[in-house]
Each structure stands twice: as structure tokens, then as C-alpha cells.
Amino acid sequence: MKCANCKYCSYEGAGIAGGYKCTHPDIENSAKKYEEIKGKTINKSYSHIGYHMIKTSLRYCPLKKF
């Protein structure tokens, strides 16, 4: 799965608040489930992808099985 081809990936905002974001409705539930399963903490906004387009999807992408 690549974020560049995803319909839920879009560029929003400007400046420090800007960047690519995932607008999938289940992104928060998927990220929380990932945290519980892996025992890790996500230190950024769940929907924030980055300031530049990434090559692959997020680890907790709702469209990807983890």
C-alpha cells in the first residue's frame, strides 16, 4: 500500500501545521489498536503522515493488515 495512491491522503494546512494527512475515518481506532498490539506509543498526531510524501503507508494504516 502506498500513500501516494490512496484516496484518503491529502495535503492540508500551511506552515508548521501543514503536511500530508490521512483522512480515513478509522485512523484513530487503527492507531490505538496498533499501540495495544505492539506495546508502542505513537508520539505524533495519528492522522499526520509527514511534510513530504512517504514511499509506503503508515504502520497503522486502516487499509493495511498489521
Biotite code that builds the C-alpha atoms (Angstrom):
import biotite.structure as struc

atoms = struc.array([
    struc.Atom([0.000, 0.000, 0.000], chain_id="A", res_id=1, res_name="MET", atom_name="CA", element="C"),
    struc.Atom([1.337, 3.409, -0.932], chain_id="A", res_id=2, res_name="LYS", atom_name="CA", element="C"),
    struc.Atom([0.006, 6.683, 0.459], chain_id="A", res_id=3, res_name="CYS", atom_name="CA", element="C"),
    struc.Atom([0.640, 8.421, -2.865], chain_id="A", res_id=4, res_name="ALA", atom_name="CA", element="C"),
    struc.Atom([-2.059, 6.257, -4.484], chain_id="A", res_id=5, res_name="ASN", atom_name="CA", element="C"),
    struc.Atom([-4.540, 6.433, -1.580], chain_id="A", res_id=6, res_name="CYS", atom_name="CA", element="C"),
    struc.Atom([-7.706, 8.492, -1.869], chain_id="A", res_id=7, res_name="LYS", atom_name="CA", element="C"),
    struc.Atom([-7.549, 9.352, 1.865], chain_id="A", res_id=8, res_name="TYR", atom_name="CA", element="C"),
    struc.Atom([-4.130, 11.012, 1.677], chain_id="A", res_id=9, res_name="CYS", atom_name="CA", element="C"),
    struc.Atom([-4.241, 14.769, 1.149], chain_id="A", res_id=10, res_name="SER", atom_name="CA", element="C"),
    struc.Atom([-2.130, 17.858, 1.785], chain_id="A", res_id=11, res_name="TYR", atom_name="CA", element="C"),
    struc.Atom([-3.702, 20.161, 4.368], chain_id="A", res_id=12, res_name="GLU", atom_name="CA", element="C"),
    struc.Atom([-2.720, 23.301, 6.231], chain_id="A", res_id=13, res_name="GLY", atom_name="CA", element="C"),
    struc.Atom([0.281, 25.550, 5.937], chain_id="A", res_id=14, res_name="ALA", atom_name="CA", element="C"),
    struc.Atom([3.488, 26.167, 7.843], chain_id="A", res_id=15, res_name="GLY", atom_name="CA", element="C"),
    struc.Atom([4.200, 24.008, 10.883], chain_id="A", res_id=16, res_name="ILE", atom_name="CA", element="C"),
    struc.Atom([0.627, 22.681, 10.954], chain_id="A", res_id=17, res_name="ALA", atom_name="CA", element="C"),
    struc.Atom([0.717, 21.714, 7.289], chain_id="A", res_id=18, res_name="GLY", atom_name="CA", element="C"),
    struc.Atom([1.644, 18.458, 5.689], chain_id="A", res_id=19, res_name="GLY", atom_name="CA", element="C"),
    struc.Atom([0.185, 15.264, 4.356], chain_id="A", res_id=20, res_name="TYR", atom_name="CA", element="C"),
    struc.Atom([-2.615, 13.835, 6.449], chain_id="A", res_id=21, res_name="LYS", atom_name="CA", element="C"),
    struc.Atom([-4.696, 10.670, 6.393], chain_id="A", res_id=22, res_name="CYS", atom_name="CA", element="C"),
    struc.Atom([-8.403, 11.473, 6.326], chain_id="A", res_id=23, res_name="THR", atom_name="CA", element="C"),
    struc.Atom([-9.625, 7.876, 6.730], chain_id="A", res_id=24, res_name="HIS", atom_name="CA", element="C"),
    struc.Atom([-12.481, 7.777, 9.290], chain_id="A", res_id=25, res_name="PRO", atom_name="CA", element="C"),
    struc.Atom([-10.949, 4.809, 11.195], chain_id="A", res_id=26, res_name="ASP", atom_name="CA", element="C"),
    struc.Atom([-7.361, 6.089, 11.501], chain_id="A", res_id=27, res_name="ILE", atom_name="CA", element="C"),
    struc.Atom([-7.611, 6.724, 15.262], chain_id="A", res_id=28, res_name="GLU", atom_name="CA", element="C"),
    struc.Atom([-9.093, 3.305, 16.038], chain_id="A", res_id=29, res_name="ASN", atom_name="CA", element="C"),
    struc.Atom([-6.454, 1.613, 13.913], chain_id="A", res_id=30, res_name="SER", atom_name="CA", element="C"),
    struc.Atom([-3.630, 3.555, 15.604], chain_id="A", res_id=31, res_name="ALA", atom_name="CA", element="C"),
    struc.Atom([-4.911, 2.723, 19.100], chain_id="A", res_id=32, res_name="LYS", atom_name="CA", element="C"),
    struc.Atom([-5.234, -0.949, 18.158], chain_id="A", res_id=33, res_name="LYS", atom_name="CA", element="C"),
    struc.Atom([-1.653, -0.869, 16.827], chain_id="A", res_id=34, res_name="TYR", atom_name="CA", element="C"),
    struc.Atom([-0.431, 0.640, 20.111], chain_id="A", res_id=35, res_name="GLU", atom_name="CA", element="C"),
    struc.Atom([-2.143, -2.099, 22.121], chain_id="A", res_id=36, res_name="GLU", atom_name="CA", element="C"),
    struc.Atom([-0.880, -4.962, 19.961], chain_id="A", res_id=37, res_name="ILE", atom_name="CA", element="C"),
    struc.Atom([2.730, -3.791, 19.597], chain_id="A", res_id=38, res_name="LYS", atom_name="CA", element="C"),
    struc.Atom([3.090, -2.181, 23.031], chain_id="A", res_id=39, res_name="GLY", atom_name="CA", element="C"),
    struc.Atom([4.445, 1.006, 21.477], chain_id="A", res_id=40, res_name="LYS", atom_name="CA", element="C"),
    struc.Atom([3.337, 4.621, 21.771], chain_id="A", res_id=41, res_name="THR", atom_name="CA", element="C"),
    struc.Atom([2.790, 6.883, 18.768], chain_id="A", res_id=42, res_name="ILE", atom_name="CA", element="C"),
    struc.Atom([4.233, 10.300, 19.613], chain_id="A", res_id=43, res_name="ASN", atom_name="CA", element="C"),
    struc.Atom([2.598, 12.320, 16.854], chain_id="A", res_id=44, res_name="LYS", atom_name="CA", element="C"),
    struc.Atom([-0.884, 13.063, 15.639], chain_id="A", res_id=45, res_name="SER", atom_name="CA", element="C"),
    struc.Atom([-2.403, 9.837, 14.330], chain_id="A", res_id=46, res_name="TYR", atom_name="CA", element="C"),
    struc.Atom([-3.513, 11.426, 11.069], chain_id="A", res_id=47, res_name="SER", atom_name="CA", element="C"),
    struc.Atom([-0.184, 13.174, 10.327], chain_id="A", res_id=48, res_name="HIS", atom_name="CA", element="C"),
    struc.Atom([1.830, 11.391, 7.619], chain_id="A", res_id=49, res_name="ILE", atom_name="CA", element="C"),
    struc.Atom([4.654, 13.883, 7.139], chain_id="A", res_id=50, res_name="GLY", atom_name="CA", element="C"),
    struc.Atom([5.791, 17.067, 5.461], chain_id="A", res_id=51, res_name="TYR", atom_name="CA", element="C"),
    struc.Atom([6.903, 15.101, 2.383], chain_id="A", res_id=52, res_name="HIS", atom_name="CA", element="C"),
    struc.Atom([5.120, 12.182, 0.753], chain_id="A", res_id=53, res_name="MET", atom_name="CA", element="C"),
    struc.Atom([6.373, 8.851, 2.113], chain_id="A", res_id=54, res_name="ILE", atom_name="CA", element="C"),
    struc.Atom([7.061, 5.827, -0.089], chain_id="A", res_id=55, res_name="LYS", atom_name="CA", element="C"),
    struc.Atom([4.943, 3.319, 1.863], chain_id="A", res_id=56, res_name="THR", atom_name="CA", element="C"),
    struc.Atom([1.936, 3.558, 4.159], chain_id="A", res_id=57, res_name="SER", atom_name="CA", element="C"),
    struc.Atom([1.911, 4.125, 7.900], chain_id="A", res_id=58, res_name="LEU", atom_name="CA", element="C"),
    struc.Atom([2.368, 1.083, 10.111], chain_id="A", res_id=59, res_name="ARG", atom_name="CA", element="C"),
    struc.Atom([-1.122, 1.536, 11.486], chain_id="A", res_id=60, res_name="TYR", atom_name="CA", element="C"),
    struc.Atom([-2.874, 2.288, 8.202], chain_id="A", res_id=61, res_name="CYS", atom_name="CA", element="C"),
    struc.Atom([-6.503, 1.069, 8.399], chain_id="A", res_id=62, res_name="PRO", atom_name="CA", element="C"),
    struc.Atom([-6.309, -0.224, 4.808], chain_id="A", res_id=63, res_name="LEU", atom_name="CA", element="C"),
    struc.Atom([-3.300, -2.408, 5.640], chain_id="A", res_id=64, res_name="LYS", atom_name="CA", element="C"),
    struc.Atom([-3.284, -5.504, 7.859], chain_id="A", res_id=65, res_name="LYS", atom_name="CA", element="C"),
    struc.Atom([-0.637, -5.346, 10.562], chain_id="A", res_id=66, res_name="PHE", atom_name="CA", element="C"),
])
